[in-house]
Amino acid sequence: MAITLATLADAITRANASMSSLTDVLNAADAKLGDGDTGTMLARLIGTFAAVDVKDAENLGAGFMALAKAGAASTGSSLGTLIVTAMMTAGKANVGKTELAWFELSGLLAAIRDAAMARGKAELGAKTIIDGLDALAASVEGKTDAASTAAAAERAMEAVLAEFRNRPSAMGRARMFAEKSVGLDDPGMLALAEIVRRLAKSPQHDGASVA
């Protein structure tokens, strides 16, 4: 099975459901050095995505672009903007396609990483969601099915959080408190990891686990 509009719709539905338990967790992580609203913003953004009927889109590219359009109208935050950029990048990469093979996911995630770096003027190693995307792209390279992709993605998220936790932040507000950021998870990276974990733990390993 490949990644289709049904896969995308299912992933969004489950990500949206997961925010009921993740919102406070992410807000608390962000409050240690930031505004404490990462979880609230992400819940609102994913809720906006969930209201889009992507199953009725003409193709996979159009589905991603519909999400980008809806998301752009609902958030102005830096993390939200990067997520919208990810949807736009995925939309452009899948114009006219009805499905995306699992082995193509790594390349798409790498393209999203690069687009997010350009949009956020960030570099690898700065302890941001960019580093999480980089680890995710590398982890799923060569994977050809949902189950192996999900398992590799979950392991990668555990590893990248552990790798960066004791490093100082070099981007955003946290960079001003670099010493205090040591020992803390970056909220954006944590948000990516928690969503990936929940998608990866789905019992549906038939093409609807990670998108």
Secondary structure, DSSP 8 states (H G I E B T S, - for coil): --B-HHHHHHHHHHHHHHHHHHHHHHHHHHHTTS-S-HHHHHHHHHHHHHTS-GGGSSSHHHHHHHHHHHHHTT--SHHHHHHHHHHHHHHHHTTT-S-B-GGGHHHHHHHHHHHHHHHHT--TTSSSHHHHHHHHHHHTTT--SHHHHHHHHHHHHHHHHHHHHTS---STGGGGGHHHHTTS--HHHHHHHHHHHHHHT-S-TTT-S--
